[in-house]
Amino acid sequence: MMVVSRRSSKRNAPGAGLGRLRLLLTWIAAVVVLSAAGAVEAADRPPTNLKKVGDHWTPWSPPPAGPNDYIIEKGDTLWDLAGKWFGDPFLWPQIWDENRYVLDSHWIYPGDPLVVPGRPTVVPEDEAPPAGDLGDAGDGQDKVVTAPPQIVVEPEPLVAAADPADLYCSGYIEQYPTQPSFQIARGSTEKVSQAQGDVVYLNAGRNAGIRAGDEYAIIRNTDPVKHPVTKQTLGTFVRRLGKLSVMLVHEESATAVIDFSCEDTVAGDALVPWADIPVPMMSSLPPLDRWAEMDPSDSAGYIVTLLDRLSAVGTGHVIYVDMGQDEGLLPGDVLTMFREQDGSLPPIKLGQAVVLTVQSESATAKIVQSVREAYVGDRVEVSR
């Protein structure tokens, strides 16, 4: 949803000069060219193809900001900036002419840069052409020029759908699991298990291409996951345990420190190259009307397992479902959780979950809204 933060519709007073009119004609010619290229949208329809550029959202493709560029702020319009920089808001086309990455002058976005043009020279009014020329209305009066509205759109802020613990301390279902050969050999002390800040030894070094500074995720293959209905094995649950960094490398071993841990790690826990997991961002959840009629599709999936062997879950818990990339599921997708009832009774809506990570035939999701507890065997369907 777009939030319009400012609309400017100021009008010129009678007696505007010929210089302003000539600038207006320059602007009209520019609009005709851009319109012919399909670049200008109607002023009352903001662009919908917003993308994140740096730390802000914009539909345009702005160049990197130069040292003397102006960064657009909330509430700015080209009209007001021209009045501020040139002392005349009617000179706003001069700003647009220097910043043609803005494909529609009606829509500028906070965070985008603007090249500040030099102050233009305006033809004095005493050089106006005879009556009847384009600069005259035909009755001795200058034409009244109306500047088109310029609108600054403030996109609805996005919030993270999960925190780091949800992403890096949960896990996933691996359909065809393998046990990586690169592992924690033992701790540097006599402790049986290790945790954040502890130093550990690894079972490979330069002989395996390990280098100082390399980062690895600590994982552990746990139990097989069986489908609650078909009873078929879906794969093995792989638990994410933490992260470590290599400090020293020897020929056949390495010394590392555990940067963070979700639970205790032990000798034999496997190591795979570290990869950051993008945090799904969202502005709002689709509405959940728990009493509205629901007709689940044939593609609806199931909750197949829960973290830490929990028997029931609600808001804030992580669930694992038998839907994944093969079904077109993507991180950030919203799942509606529901429970089927016997006979002709309608399904019971339980809440909503946001997909965090996906594998080929499974996905990890976080419950962000629940009205009733959920169990293994309850159903999920993508909310489109």
N, C-alpha and C positions, 0 to 999 in steps of 0.2 A: 504494500500500500504506500502510495506517495503522499507526502505531506507538503502542501504548498505553503512556503513560509512568507512569500511577499509577492504582490502583484502591483505593478506601477502603471498608472493610466493617466499621467499628467498631460495637459494640453498646452499648446502654445497660445499665448495671448495675441490679440490682433496687433499687427504692426511688426510681425517677425520679418527679418531682413532677407534680402536675396541670397546672401551667403548661406543662410540656413537652408533655403530652398534648394540650392545647388547641392548641398550635402545630402539632402533628402533624395534628390535624383540619383546621386551616387549610390546611396543605400538601395534604392529601388532596382537599379541595374544589377547590383550584387545579388539581390534576392531572386531576380529573374533567372540569373545564371545558375544559382544553387537549386532553385525549384526545378529547372530543366533537368538537373542531374538527379533529382529525387532526394535531395539531401535535407530539404526543409519540411518539417512537419507542421501540421496545424497548431496554432498557438495554444489551443485549449486541449491538446493531447500531448502530454509529456512523453518523451522517449521511454520505452519499456526495457531496453537492452542494457540496463545498468551493469557495470562490472567494477570490481575493486581495483583501483590503481593506487599503489602505495597504501596510504592510510585512509582513503576516502572512496566514495562511490560516484561514478560518472558514466554517462553513455558515450562520451567522446574519447578520443585517443590523444590526450594532452602530451606535449613534449616535456622533457625535463625542465624544471624551473631554473631560469637563469638568475644570476646574482642580483639583478635589478628588477626582476619580475615581481608583480603583485600577486599574492595568493588570495583567491576569492574567499570571502567570509560570508557566513549566514546573514541574509538581509541585503546583500549587495545586488545592484542592478547595473547594467551598462549605462542607463539613464543617469543614476545617481553618481556613478564613478566619473562620467563625463563632466557633470556639474562640479564635482570635487577637483578634478585634475585640470579642466579647461575653463571653469567658470561658466560653462554653457552646456546644459544637459542635451541640447539638440545635436551636439557633436559626437554622440555615442557611436555612430557608424564608423568613426575613425578608430575606435578601440576594436570593434569587431573586425575591421579590415586588417588589423595587425595580428589577429588571433583566429584565423580561419579554420583551425581544428574544431572550433565551436560551430557545428553545422546548422544550428538554429539559434539566432540571437535571443529568442524568447526564453531560452532555458540555459542558465549557467549554474555551476555546481560548486559548493564550498570545497576548497582544497585544490581546485584547478588553478594553474598559473595564467596570468595575463601579461603580455608584453605591453608596457606603458608607452604609447606613441608620443612623439614630440607634439607640442602644442601647435595645432593647425593655424594657418592664416585664413581668416574669414574676409571675403570681399565686402568692403564697406557698403552700407545701404545707399550712399549717394551715387553709386555706380549702377543703380537699378535700371533695367531697360525700359523703353516706353511702355505705356499702358497697352495691354493686349498681349504682351509677351508672356512666356510661361511663368515669369515671376510676378505677374499681376493678375488679379481676379477679373480684370476687365472693367472694374468700376472705380479704379484708382486705389483700391485697397489691396494690401498684400494677402495672398492666400493664407488660410489658417492650416497649419501643418500639425497633424496629430501623430505623436510618436507611438509606435506599436508597443504593446505591453511587454515587459521583460520580467521573467519569473525565475526565482531561485527555488529549486526543489531540494528539500532536506529529506533524503531517503529514511525510511523507518529504520531505526538502529537494530543491528543484529546482535544476538547474544549467543554465547556458547551453549550447545545442547548437552555438554558433558564436561567433566573436569578431568585432569590428568589421571587420577586414580581409575576412573571408569575406562580409560583407553589403555593404560599401560599396566594395570593390575587386575585385568579381567582374564581374558583368554579367548579361544576360538576352537572350532571343531575342524580338525584336519582329516580330510576324507581318506587320504593315503599317507599316514604318518611314517616318518623315518626318524631314526635317532641320530642326530648330528654327532660326528666323531670328535668335534672340538668341545671340550667340557672343562668344568672346574675339577682340578685334580684333588685339591685339599685346601684348607685354610692355612694361614701362616701361624696360627696358634693351636692350642690343643682343643679348642671348642669344636663340638660336633657340627654345629651349624653356624653360618655366617650371616651378617646383616649389613645394613648401610654403614659405610666407613671402614669396614673390615678389609684387610688385604688377603688376597687368595692367589694360589698358584694355578696356572692353566697347563693342560697336557700337550701343548704344541707351542712352537716358537718360530724362529727364522726358517726352520725347515718347512713350515706350512705357510710362509708368507706373512706371518703376523708382524705388525709394526707398532712401535710405541705411539700412543695416541689413538689407536683403533678403539672403536666403541662397539660393544656387543650387548644384545638383549639376552637375558637369562630366562630360559624356558624349561618346562618339565612336562613330558607326556604323562597323562594320568590314566583315566578309565575310559573304556569304550562307551560311546553314546548310542543307545538303542532308541529307535522311534517308539513313542508311547502307544501308537496304534498298530503299525505294521510289525513291530518288534525287530525290524531289520537294523543292522549296525550301520550307523551313519558315518562313523569315523571315531577318532580318539580325541578326547578333550585335552587341549594343550594349554597349560597355565602359564601366564606371563608372570615372572617373579621379580624382575627388576632390570638393572642396567649396570655394566661395569666398564671401566676404561683401562687399557693396557698402559702400564708405567714403564716396565723394563722388559726387554726381549732377550732371551737366551737362545741357544741353538735349538733345543728341543722342548723348551718350556717358556713361560712368560709370567710376569708378576703384574697383578692388576688390583685395582681398588673398586669396591662396590659403590657406585655413585648413589643409587637408591635401591631399596628393596621393598617389595610388597609383603613378603613373608620370608622366613628363614630359608637360606639356600644351603645345599649340602653337596658333597663330592658326588660327581656324576650328573649334576644339572647341566643341561646342554647350553651352548652358546651359538647364536646366529647373528650376522651383521645387524647393527642397530639401524632402524628406520623410523623416522618421525611419523606419527599418525595424525593426519589433519583433523582438527576439531570441527565437527559439523556445526554450522552457524545457521540460525533461523530467527525470523522476526516474530512469528506467532504460530501457534498450532491451529490446524483446522478445527472448526467447532465440533464438539462432541455432544450430541443430543442423545443421552442414554436411553430415551424412550422412543426415539424415532424408529420407524420400521427399517429393518436391515435384511438384505437379501445377499448373503455371502456368495462370492463367486467360487467356481471350481478350483481357482488358483490359490485360495486361502491356505495358509500354512498352519503349523503347530508350534507351540512352545515345547522344545524337546529336552531341555535340561536347564538347571539353575546353578548359579555360582555357590560354592561352599555347601552343596548338598541341602540347600534350604528347601522346605516343603511348600512354602507360600511366599509370594513377593508382592510389593506395592511400589509406590512412588520412590524413585531413587535407586531401586534394585536393577541389576543387569539380567537379561534373559537371552536365551539362545534359541533360534528358530530354524526350521528346515527350509528356508527360502534364501536364495543368494543371487550371485551374478547370473546364473542360468535363467532365473526368473526376471532379470532386469532390475534387481534391487540395487540401490545405491546408498552410500552414506548420506545421512540427512533425510532419507525417506521416513515418513511417519506411518506407523503401524497402528491400526485399531485392534485392540485385544477384545475377544468376546468368547462366550461359552455357549455351546450348543445345548439345547434342552430336548428331552424326549418328546415324541409325538409331534403335535402341531404347535407347541409353544414356541414363541419367538426366541432368538438368541439373546443372551444377556451381555450387554456391553460392560467391559471391565475397565477400560482406560486406553491410554495411548503410550507408545514407545517410539523413540527415535533411533534409527539404525546408526550404529557407530562404525562398524567394519563389516566387510562382506567377504566370503569365500565363494567357491563355485556353487555349492549347494547348501550353504548355511550362512547365518549372519548373527552378529552380536548387537543387541539393542538395549537402550536404557529406558526404563519406565519413567516418563515425565509427568504423567497424570493418571491417577487411578481412582476409581469409585468403588471398586471391590477388589479383594485379593485375587491373585492369579496363580495357577498351578501348572505343572507339567501336564500337557494334554489339552490345555486351552488353545483356542485358535487365534490367528493373526491375519489381517488383511491390509494391504497397502491403501492408505487414504490418499486419493488423487484429487 
